[in-house]
């Protein structure tokens, strides 16, 4: 799948073991597309059309979700 992000960047891939362990840590099944995204781009930030988006790294996701 191709992701279009302008004026920003995606991060390097996450380790598969980290992504695979997220569902247990979050106690929810991650959508396959999202897990695949993290394995290809471990987060990043930038504009998607006119909206600024921040994608958390797999290692930070459980902590940020708990804080929200």
mmCIF file as gemmi writes it, N, C-alpha and C atoms, coordinates in Angstrom:
data_model
loop_
_atom_site.group_PDB
_atom_site.id
_atom_site.type_symbol
_atom_site.label_atom_id
_atom_site.label_alt_id
_atom_site.label_comp_id
_atom_site.label_asym_id
_atom_site.label_entity_id
_atom_site.label_seq_id
_atom_site.pdbx_PDB_ins_code
_atom_site.Cartn_x
_atom_site.Cartn_y
_atom_site.Cartn_z
_atom_site.occupancy
_atom_site.B_iso_or_equiv
_atom_site.pdbx_formal_charge
_atom_site.auth_seq_id
_atom_site.auth_asym_id
_atom_site.pdbx_PDB_model_num
ATOM 1 N N . UNK Axp A 1 ? 0.855 -1.171 0 1 0 ? 1 A 1
ATOM 2 C CA . UNK Axp A 1 ? 0 0 0 1 0 ? 1 A 1
ATOM 3 C C . UNK Axp A 1 ? 0.898 1.23 0 1 0 ? 1 A 1
ATOM 4 N N . UNK Axp A 2 ? 0.5 2.271 -0.677 1 0 ? 2 A 1
ATOM 5 C CA . UNK Axp A 2 ? 1.265 3.513 -0.749 1 0 ? 2 A 1
ATOM 6 C C . UNK Axp A 2 ? 0.605 4.564 0.132 1 0 ? 2 A 1
ATOM 7 N N . UNK Axp A 3 ? 1.41 5.206 0.958 1 0 ? 3 A 1
ATOM 8 C CA . UNK Axp A 3 ? 0.915 6.244 1.853 1 0 ? 3 A 1
ATOM 9 C C . UNK Axp A 3 ? 1.473 7.582 1.391 1 0 ? 3 A 1
ATOM 10 N N . UNK Axp A 4 ? 0.624 8.581 1.298 1 0 ? 4 A 1
ATOM 11 C CA . UNK Axp A 4 ? 1.049 9.894 0.841 1 0 ? 4 A 1
ATOM 12 C C . UNK Axp A 4 ? 1.091 10.846 2.027 1 0 ? 4 A 1
ATOM 13 N N . UNK Axp A 5 ? 2.284 11.303 2.334 1 0 ? 5 A 1
ATOM 14 C CA . UNK Axp A 5 ? 2.512 12.217 3.439 1 0 ? 5 A 1
ATOM 15 C C . UNK Axp A 5 ? 3.351 13.361 2.885 1 0 ? 5 A 1
ATOM 16 N N . UNK Axp A 6 ? 2.883 14.584 3.047 1 0 ? 6 A 1
ATOM 17 C CA . UNK Axp A 6 ? 3.633 15.726 2.549 1 0 ? 6 A 1
ATOM 18 C C . UNK Axp A 6 ? 4.183 16.53 3.713 1 0 ? 6 A 1
ATOM 19 N N . UNK Axp A 7 ? 5.282 17.204 3.481 1 0 ? 7 A 1
ATOM 20 C CA . UNK Axp A 7 ? 5.913 18.057 4.483 1 0 ? 7 A 1
ATOM 21 C C . UNK Axp A 7 ? 6.132 17.321 5.805 1 0 ? 7 A 1
ATOM 22 N N . UNK Axp A 8 ? 6.639 16.127 5.722 1 0 ? 8 A 1
ATOM 23 C CA . UNK Axp A 8 ? 6.91 15.328 6.904 1 0 ? 8 A 1
ATOM 24 C C . UNK Axp A 8 ? 7.659 14.082 6.506 1 0 ? 8 A 1
ATOM 25 N N . UNK Axp A 9 ? 7.71 13.142 7.408 1 0 ? 9 A 1
ATOM 26 C CA . UNK Axp A 9 ? 8.392 11.897 7.072 1 0 ? 9 A 1
ATOM 27 C C . UNK Axp A 9 ? 7.88 10.744 7.921 1 0 ? 9 A 1
ATOM 28 N N . UNK Axp A 10 ? 8.042 9.55 7.367 1 0 ? 10 A 1
ATOM 29 C CA . UNK Axp A 10 ? 7.764 8.329 8.104 1 0 ? 10 A 1
ATOM 30 C C . UNK Axp A 10 ? 9.058 7.855 8.743 1 0 ? 10 A 1
ATOM 31 N N . UNK Axp A 11 ? 8.94 7.127 9.833 1 0 ? 11 A 1
ATOM 32 C CA . UNK Axp A 11 ? 10.106 6.579 10.512 1 0 ? 11 A 1
ATOM 33 C C . UNK Axp A 11 ? 10.484 5.228 9.908 1 0 ? 11 A 1
ATOM 34 N N . UNK Axp A 12 ? 11.65 4.73 10.313 1 0 ? 12 A 1
ATOM 35 C CA . UNK Axp A 12 ? 12.114 3.412 9.874 1 0 ? 12 A 1
ATOM 36 C C . UNK Axp A 12 ? 11.169 2.332 10.414 1 0 ? 12 A 1
ATOM 37 N N . UNK Axp A 13 ? 11.162 1.147 9.819 1 0 ? 13 A 1
ATOM 38 C CA . UNK Axp A 13 ? 10.26 0.076 10.252 1 0 ? 13 A 1
ATOM 39 C C . UNK Axp A 13 ? 10.432 -0.321 11.717 1 0 ? 13 A 1
ATOM 40 N N . UNK Axp A 14 ? 9.329 -0.754 12.312 1 0 ? 14 A 1
ATOM 41 C CA . UNK Axp A 14 ? 9.359 -1.298 13.679 1 0 ? 14 A 1
ATOM 42 C C . UNK Axp A 14 ? 9.775 -2.762 13.609 1 0 ? 14 A 1
ATOM 43 N N . UNK Axp A 15 ? 10.323 -3.247 14.706 1 0 ? 15 A 1
ATOM 44 C CA . UNK Axp A 15 ? 10.638 -4.672 14.777 1 0 ? 15 A 1
ATOM 45 C C . UNK Axp A 15 ? 9.336 -5.459 14.827 1 0 ? 15 A 1
ATOM 46 N N . UNK Axp A 16 ? 9.268 -6.538 14.088 1 0 ? 16 A 1
ATOM 47 C CA . UNK Axp A 16 ? 8.051 -7.359 14.027 1 0 ? 16 A 1
ATOM 48 C C . UNK Axp A 16 ? 7.607 -7.828 15.4 1 0 ? 16 A 1
ATOM 49 N N . UNK Axp A 17 ? 8.546 -8.201 16.256 1 0 ? 17 A 1
ATOM 50 C CA . UNK Axp A 17 ? 8.189 -8.697 17.594 1 0 ? 17 A 1
ATOM 51 C C . UNK Axp A 17 ? 7.484 -7.624 18.416 1 0 ? 17 A 1
ATOM 52 N N . UNK Axp A 18 ? 7.896 -6.377 18.265 1 0 ? 18 A 1
ATOM 53 C CA . UNK Axp A 18 ? 7.255 -5.275 18.996 1 0 ? 18 A 1
ATOM 54 C C . UNK Axp A 18 ? 5.823 -5.099 18.511 1 0 ? 18 A 1
ATOM 55 N N . UNK Axp A 19 ? 5.632 -5.083 17.2 1 0 ? 19 A 1
ATOM 56 C CA . UNK Axp A 19 ? 4.293 -4.912 16.627 1 0 ? 19 A 1
ATOM 57 C C . UNK Axp A 19 ? 3.412 -6.097 16.989 1 0 ? 19 A 1
ATOM 58 N N . UNK Axp A 20 ? 3.943 -7.301 16.884 1 0 ? 20 A 1
ATOM 59 C CA . UNK Axp A 20 ? 3.163 -8.497 17.197 1 0 ? 20 A 1
ATOM 60 C C . UNK Axp A 20 ? 2.737 -8.54 18.668 1 0 ? 20 A 1
ATOM 61 N N . UNK Axp A 21 ? 3.497 -7.937 19.574 1 0 ? 21 A 1
ATOM 62 C CA . UNK Axp A 21 ? 3.155 -7.921 20.987 1 0 ? 21 A 1
ATOM 63 C C . UNK Axp A 21 ? 2.201 -6.802 21.39 1 0 ? 21 A 1
ATOM 64 N N . UNK Axp A 22 ? 1.917 -5.878 20.476 1 0 ? 22 A 1
ATOM 65 C CA . UNK Axp A 22 ? 1.051 -4.747 20.807 1 0 ? 22 A 1
ATOM 66 C C . UNK Axp A 22 ? -0.37 -5.155 21.177 1 0 ? 22 A 1
ATOM 67 N N . UNK Axp A 23 ? -0.934 -6.089 20.472 1 0 ? 23 A 1
ATOM 68 C CA . UNK Axp A 23 ? -2.315 -6.5 20.75 1 0 ? 23 A 1
ATOM 69 C C . UNK Axp A 23 ? -2.476 -6.959 22.193 1 0 ? 23 A 1
ATOM 70 N N . UNK Axp A 24 ? -1.511 -7.715 22.692 1 0 ? 24 A 1
ATOM 71 C CA . UNK Axp A 24 ? -1.575 -8.179 24.083 1 0 ? 24 A 1
ATOM 72 C C . UNK Axp A 24 ? -1.437 -7.009 25.051 1 0 ? 24 A 1
ATOM 73 N N . UNK Axp A 25 ? -0.512 -6.097 24.76 1 0 ? 25 A 1
ATOM 74 C CA . UNK Axp A 25 ? -0.306 -4.948 25.654 1 0 ? 25 A 1
ATOM 75 C C . UNK Axp A 25 ? -1.503 -4.009 25.668 1 0 ? 25 A 1
ATOM 76 N N . UNK Axp A 26 ? -2.147 -3.853 24.499 1 0 ? 26 A 1
ATOM 77 C CA . UNK Axp A 26 ? -3.304 -2.949 24.396 1 0 ? 26 A 1
ATOM 78 C C . UNK Axp A 26 ? -4.621 -3.638 24.733 1 0 ? 26 A 1
ATOM 79 N N . UNK Axp A 27 ? -4.587 -4.966 24.788 1 0 ? 27 A 1
ATOM 80 C CA . UNK Axp A 27 ? -5.797 -5.771 25.021 1 0 ? 27 A 1
ATOM 81 C C . UNK Axp A 27 ? -6.864 -5.542 23.957 1 0 ? 27 A 1
ATOM 82 N N . UNK Axp A 28 ? -6.397 -5.362 22.734 1 0 ? 28 A 1
ATOM 83 C CA . UNK Axp A 28 ? -7.288 -5.195 21.592 1 0 ? 28 A 1
ATOM 84 C C . UNK Axp A 28 ? -6.534 -5.681 20.349 1 0 ? 28 A 1
ATOM 85 N N . UNK Axp A 29 ? -7.252 -6.272 19.441 1 0 ? 29 A 1
ATOM 86 C CA . UNK Axp A 29 ? -6.639 -6.763 18.21 1 0 ? 29 A 1
ATOM 87 C C . UNK Axp A 29 ? -6.424 -5.594 17.251 1 0 ? 29 A 1
ATOM 88 N N . UNK Axp A 30 ? -5.181 -5.395 16.837 1 0 ? 30 A 1
ATOM 89 C CA . UNK Axp A 30 ? -4.889 -4.327 15.88 1 0 ? 30 A 1
ATOM 90 C C . UNK Axp A 30 ? -5.345 -4.743 14.485 1 0 ? 30 A 1
ATOM 91 N N . UNK Axp A 31 ? -5.884 -3.809 13.721 1 0 ? 31 A 1
ATOM 92 C CA . UNK Axp A 31 ? -6.205 -4.132 12.321 1 0 ? 31 A 1
ATOM 93 C C . UNK Axp A 31 ? -4.923 -4.523 11.582 1 0 ? 31 A 1
ATOM 94 N N . UNK Axp A 32 ? -5.015 -5.502 10.715 1 0 ? 32 A 1
ATOM 95 C CA . UNK Axp A 32 ? -3.855 -5.99 9.981 1 0 ? 32 A 1
ATOM 96 C C . UNK Axp A 32 ? -3.169 -4.871 9.209 1 0 ? 32 A 1
ATOM 97 N N . UNK Axp A 33 ? -3.946 -4.002 8.575 1 0 ? 33 A 1
ATOM 98 C CA . UNK Axp A 33 ? -3.365 -2.893 7.816 1 0 ? 33 A 1
ATOM 99 C C . UNK Axp A 33 ? -2.523 -1.982 8.702 1 0 ? 33 A 1
ATOM 100 N N . UNK Axp A 34 ? -2.975 -1.758 9.938 1 0 ? 34 A 1
ATOM 101 C CA . UNK Axp A 34 ? -2.226 -0.896 10.857 1 0 ? 34 A 1
ATOM 102 C C . UNK Axp A 34 ? -0.946 -1.578 11.309 1 0 ? 34 A 1
ATOM 103 N N . UNK Axp A 35 ? -1.02 -2.855 11.622 1 0 ? 35 A 1
ATOM 104 C CA . UNK Axp A 35 ? 0.178 -3.61 12.009 1 0 ? 35 A 1
ATOM 105 C C . UNK Axp A 35 ? 1.182 -3.621 10.85 1 0 ? 35 A 1
ATOM 106 N N . UNK Axp A 36 ? 0.691 -3.812 9.635 1 0 ? 36 A 1
ATOM 107 C CA . UNK Axp A 36 ? 1.568 -3.795 8.462 1 0 ? 36 A 1
ATOM 108 C C . UNK Axp A 36 ? 2.204 -2.413 8.282 1 0 ? 36 A 1
ATOM 109 N N . UNK Axp A 37 ? 1.429 -1.356 8.526 1 0 ? 37 A 1
ATOM 110 C CA . UNK Axp A 37 ? 1.953 0.008 8.433 1 0 ? 37 A 1
ATOM 111 C C . UNK Axp A 37 ? 3.112 0.194 9.417 1 0 ? 37 A 1
ATOM 112 N N . UNK Axp A 38 ? 2.943 -0.251 10.664 1 0 ? 38 A 1
ATOM 113 C CA . UNK Axp A 38 ? 3.997 -0.101 11.664 1 0 ? 38 A 1
ATOM 114 C C . UNK Axp A 38 ? 5.243 -0.901 11.286 1 0 ? 38 A 1
ATOM 115 N N . UNK Axp A 39 ? 5.049 -2.046 10.668 1 0 ? 39 A 1
ATOM 116 C CA . UNK Axp A 39 ? 6.193 -2.854 10.256 1 0 ? 39 A 1
ATOM 117 C C . UNK Axp A 39 ? 6.93 -2.231 9.073 1 0 ? 39 A 1
ATOM 118 N N . UNK Axp A 40 ? 6.245 -1.373 8.328 1 0 ? 40 A 1
ATOM 119 C CA . UNK Axp A 40 ? 6.876 -0.68 7.2 1 0 ? 40 A 1
ATOM 120 C C . UNK Axp A 40 ? 7.344 0.727 7.588 1 0 ? 40 A 1
ATOM 121 N N . UNK Axp A 41 ? 6.552 1.419 8.381 1 0 ? 41 A 1
ATOM 122 C CA . UNK Axp A 41 ? 6.848 2.797 8.811 1 0 ? 41 A 1
ATOM 123 C C . UNK Axp A 41 ? 6.478 2.889 10.293 1 0 ? 41 A 1
ATOM 124 N N . UNK Axp A 42 ? 7.44 2.864 11.152 1 0 ? 42 A 1
ATOM 125 C CA . UNK Axp A 42 ? 7.162 2.885 12.588 1 0 ? 42 A 1
ATOM 126 C C . UNK Axp A 42 ? 6.843 4.303 13.041 1 0 ? 42 A 1
ATOM 127 N N . UNK Axp A 43 ? 5.681 4.783 12.633 1 0 ? 43 A 1
ATOM 128 C CA . UNK Axp A 43 ? 5.256 6.125 12.99 1 0 ? 43 A 1
ATOM 129 C C . UNK Axp A 43 ? 5.8 7.16 12.027 1 0 ? 43 A 1
ATOM 130 N N . UNK Axp A 44 ? 5.593 8.399 12.399 1 0 ? 44 A 1
ATOM 131 C CA . UNK Axp A 44 ? 6.025 9.525 11.585 1 0 ? 44 A 1
ATOM 132 C C . UNK Axp A 44 ? 5.048 10.666 11.771 1 0 ? 44 A 1
ATOM 133 N N . UNK Axp A 45 ? 5.285 11.741 11.053 1 0 ? 45 A 1
ATOM 134 C CA . UNK Axp A 45 ? 4.354 12.857 11.125 1 0 ? 45 A 1
ATOM 135 C C . UNK Axp A 45 ? 4.484 13.731 9.899 1 0 ? 45 A 1
ATOM 136 N N . UNK Axp A 46 ? 3.406 14.43 9.606 1 0 ? 46 A 1
ATOM 137 C CA . UNK Axp A 46 ? 3.372 15.321 8.464 1 0 ? 46 A 1
ATOM 138 C C . UNK Axp A 46 ? 1.945 15.57 8.04 1 0 ? 46 A 1
ATOM 139 N N . UNK Axp A 47 ? 1.797 16.184 6.895 1 0 ? 47 A 1
ATOM 140 C CA . UNK Axp A 47 ? 0.469 16.526 6.391 1 0 ? 47 A 1
ATOM 141 C C . UNK Axp A 47 ? -0.089 15.423 5.509 1 0 ? 47 A 1
ATOM 142 N N . UNK Axp A 48 ? -1.361 15.114 5.726 1 0 ? 48 A 1
ATOM 143 C CA . UNK Axp A 48 ? -2.148 14.262 4.849 1 0 ? 48 A 1
ATOM 144 C C . UNK Axp A 48 ? -3.212 15.2 4.301 1 0 ? 48 A 1
ATOM 145 N N . UNK Axp A 49 ? -3.025 15.598 3.044 1 0 ? 49 A 1
ATOM 146 C CA . UNK Axp A 49 ? -3.82 16.681 2.441 1 0 ? 49 A 1
ATOM 147 C C . UNK Axp A 49 ? -3.646 17.931 3.298 1 0 ? 49 A 1
ATOM 148 N N . UNK Axp A 50 ? -4.703 18.507 3.843 1 0 ? 50 A 1
ATOM 149 C CA . UNK Axp A 50 ? -4.608 19.738 4.634 1 0 ? 50 A 1
ATOM 150 C C . UNK Axp A 50 ? -4.527 19.486 6.135 1 0 ? 50 A 1
ATOM 151 N N . UNK Axp A 51 ? -4.475 18.233 6.553 1 0 ? 51 A 1
ATOM 152 C CA . UNK Axp A 51 ? -4.497 17.896 7.98 1 0 ? 51 A 1
ATOM 153 C C . UNK Axp A 51 ? -3.14 17.382 8.438 1 0 ? 51 A 1
ATOM 154 N N . UNK Axp A 52 ? -2.702 17.883 9.602 1 0 ? 52 A 1
ATOM 155 C CA . UNK Axp A 52 ? -1.44 17.413 10.17 1 0 ? 52 A 1
ATOM 156 C C . UNK Axp A 52 ? -1.717 16.16 10.997 1 0 ? 52 A 1
ATOM 157 N N . UNK Axp A 53 ? -0.928 15.125 10.77 1 0 ? 53 A 1
ATOM 158 C CA . UNK Axp A 53 ? -1.132 13.849 11.459 1 0 ? 53 A 1
ATOM 159 C C . UNK Axp A 53 ? 0.16 13.407 12.135 1 0 ? 53 A 1
ATOM 160 N N . UNK Axp A 54 ? 0.01 12.821 13.318 1 0 ? 54 A 1
ATOM 161 C CA . UNK Axp A 54 ? 1.138 12.221 14.034 1 0 ? 54 A 1
ATOM 162 C C . UNK Axp A 54 ? 0.809 10.743 14.235 1 0 ? 54 A 1
ATOM 163 N N . UNK Axp A 55 ? 1.699 9.894 13.788 1 0 ? 55 A 1
ATOM 164 C CA . UNK Axp A 55 ? 1.544 8.46 13.936 1 0 ? 55 A 1
ATOM 165 C C . UNK Axp A 55 ? 2.574 8.005 14.966 1 0 ? 55 A 1
ATOM 166 N N . UNK Axp A 56 ? 2.117 7.485 16.103 1 0 ? 56 A 1
ATOM 167 C CA . UNK Axp A 56 ? 3.015 7.081 17.173 1 0 ? 56 A 1
ATOM 168 C C . UNK Axp A 56 ? 3.814 5.843 16.787 1 0 ? 56 A 1
ATOM 169 N N . UNK Axp A 57 ? 5.009 5.738 17.352 1 0 ? 57 A 1
ATOM 170 C CA . UNK Axp A 57 ? 5.843 4.558 17.165 1 0 ? 57 A 1
ATOM 171 C C . UNK Axp A 57 ? 5.226 3.388 17.93 1 0 ? 57 A 1
ATOM 172 N N . UNK Axp A 58 ? 5.461 2.191 17.459 1 0 ? 58 A 1
ATOM 173 C CA . UNK Axp A 58 ? 4.909 0.995 18.105 1 0 ? 58 A 1
ATOM 174 C C . UNK Axp A 58 ? 5.331 0.914 19.563 1 0 ? 58 A 1
ATOM 175 N N . UNK Axp A 59 ? 6.572 1.313 19.864 1 0 ? 59 A 1
ATOM 176 C CA . UNK Axp A 59 ? 7.081 1.233 21.235 1 0 ? 59 A 1
ATOM 177 C C . UNK Axp A 59 ? 6.383 2.225 22.17 1 0 ? 59 A 1
ATOM 178 N N . UNK Axp A 60 ? 5.791 3.278 21.626 1 0 ? 60 A 1
ATOM 179 C CA . UNK Axp A 60 ? 5.146 4.319 22.42 1 0 ? 60 A 1
ATOM 180 C C . UNK Axp A 60 ? 3.629 4.187 22.502 1 0 ? 60 A 1
ATOM 181 N N . UNK Axp A 61 ? 3.063 3.383 21.635 1 0 ? 61 A 1
ATOM 182 C CA . UNK Axp A 61 ? 1.613 3.326 21.46 1 0 ? 61 A 1
ATOM 183 C C . UNK Axp A 61 ? 0.848 2.942 22.719 1 0 ? 61 A 1
ATOM 184 N N . UNK Axp A 62 ? 1.278 1.917 23.413 1 0 ? 62 A 1
ATOM 185 C CA . UNK Axp A 62 ? 0.551 1.478 24.628 1 0 ? 62 A 1
ATOM 186 C C . UNK Axp A 62 ? 0.582 2.567 25.696 1 0 ? 62 A 1
ATOM 187 N N . UNK Axp A 63 ? 1.744 3.189 25.906 1 0 ? 63 A 1
ATOM 188 C CA . UNK Axp A 63 ? 1.844 4.242 26.92 1 0 ? 63 A 1
ATOM 189 C C . UNK Axp A 63 ? 0.988 5.456 26.557 1 0 ? 63 A 1
ATOM 190 N N . UNK Axp A 64 ? 1.041 5.891 25.31 1 0 ? 64 A 1
ATOM 191 C CA . UNK Axp A 64 ? 0.239 7.043 24.905 1 0 ? 64 A 1
ATOM 192 C C . UNK Axp A 64 ? -1.259 6.752 25.004 1 0 ? 64 A 1
ATOM 193 N N . UNK Axp A 65 ? -1.669 5.551 24.64 1 0 ? 65 A 1
ATOM 194 C CA . UNK Axp A 65 ? -3.091 5.196 24.765 1 0 ? 65 A 1
ATOM 195 C C . UNK Axp A 65 ? -3.527 5.193 26.216 1 0 ? 65 A 1
ATOM 196 N N . UNK Axp A 66 ? -2.695 4.688 27.104 1 0 ? 66 A 1
ATOM 197 C CA . UNK Axp A 66 ? -3.018 4.658 28.523 1 0 ? 66 A 1
ATOM 198 C C . UNK Axp A 66 ? -3.152 6.088 29.071 1 0 ? 66 A 1
ATOM 199 N N . UNK Axp A 67 ? -2.278 7 28.638 1 0 ? 67 A 1
ATOM 200 C CA . UNK Axp A 67 ? -2.313 8.382 29.107 1 0 ? 67 A 1
ATOM 201 C C . UNK Axp A 67 ? -3.543 9.132 28.609 1 0 ? 67 A 1
ATOM 202 N N . UNK Axp A 68 ? -4.017 8.794 27.409 1 0 ? 68 A 1
ATOM 203 C CA . UNK Axp A 68 ? -5.208 9.455 26.881 1 0 ? 68 A 1
ATOM 204 C C . UNK Axp A 68 ? -6.442 8.914 27.571 1 0 ? 68 A 1
